[in-house]
Amino acid sequence: MNKLTKIMGAAALVAAITAGTNATAKELDMTSVYPGSFPIVGDIGKDIGRRVSVLTGGDLGLKFHEPGALVPAPEAWDAVSTGAVDAAWYSPGFAQGIIPSAAMFTSVPFGPEAPEYLAWYYFGDGDEIWNEITAGHNIKSILCATLPPEASGWFRNPINSVEDLKGMKMRFFGLGARVMEKLGVSALTLPVGDTVPALELGTIDAAEVSMPALDLRLGMQNYAKHYYFPGWHQQTSLFSLLINLEVWNNLQENEQFAINEVCRSAVAESVAWGEAIQFEALKTLESEGVVFHRWSPEILEAMEASWAEVVEEQSAADADFKRVWDSYSAFRSSYAKWRELGYMR
């Protein structure tokens, strides 16, 4: 009888501990601007909650919600800022209309490949500056995925000169959209999920979306056959987990640590994953009649000259943009000698 009492007492203790753990467990609602069906960015977005839960022993999780399930995708930034939702799976470039410098933390036209970009972000001033900016909007931003170069657009007809771009309506993202506008394009920053219907219905004439593997999944090849490279506007793409700053500050230290570690792991994973799946996608696209093009030197020169104008205008108009650009440019200038000596080109 005494043994049974001890067993029952131990069981009660375990139950009490478990009940206490469950009572304090937290699950953050995370809206997404990217569907969970998207390769890599969707996969990681759906899984980070599970990874955080494992590292915290079930004390903290993040629940992935498809775009529009909690708030419309264009409203994700404001929703996190106000606390209407706890978190968002996001690209900072979507906040460009609110914060001109935001797009610098997703991609930079004629910018670096992933190692150099990440070097500036983690070990230059990038992360520090961005978190100072986002704190002013009641947001904590954590770099959480990195993708390889994008293609730079799907067109129904070949583009032989800058003149061929004039008057086009084109889905374009981030700072690259400002460049295209200078070349006579009407650039629209549509959510990815709205881009295919717009191209199919003829609301837009052309579109850039992402890397070949994602463009293939979206079926872009069904609506345009001329696919242009290189992705001058997004040689690297950064994705972030946004968390309402009050929510973040109320997390335990180990919970914050778990989120940071999950995101750093996802950055490394996504770099390798993104590079591994492009060539098969290109083979499939080619088999479906897609024609690959490289921009002519003349068109690329015109794009780069327009980008220089955008930088000058944005820097003059916004102190934070200038601060970010100066930090980024200084790092790249210092890095240039290592790039020249250390890498085969």
Helices and strands as residue ranges (DSSP letters): H 2-24, E 26-32, H 41-55, E 60-65, G 73-75, H 76-82, E 87-90, G 92-95, G 102-105, H 114-123, H 126-135, E 139-147, E 153-155, G 162-165, E 169-171, H 175-182, E 186-188, H 192-201, E 206-207, H 212-218, G 220-222, E 226-229, E 237-244, H 245-249, H 253-276, H 278-287, E 291-294, H 297-317, H 319-342
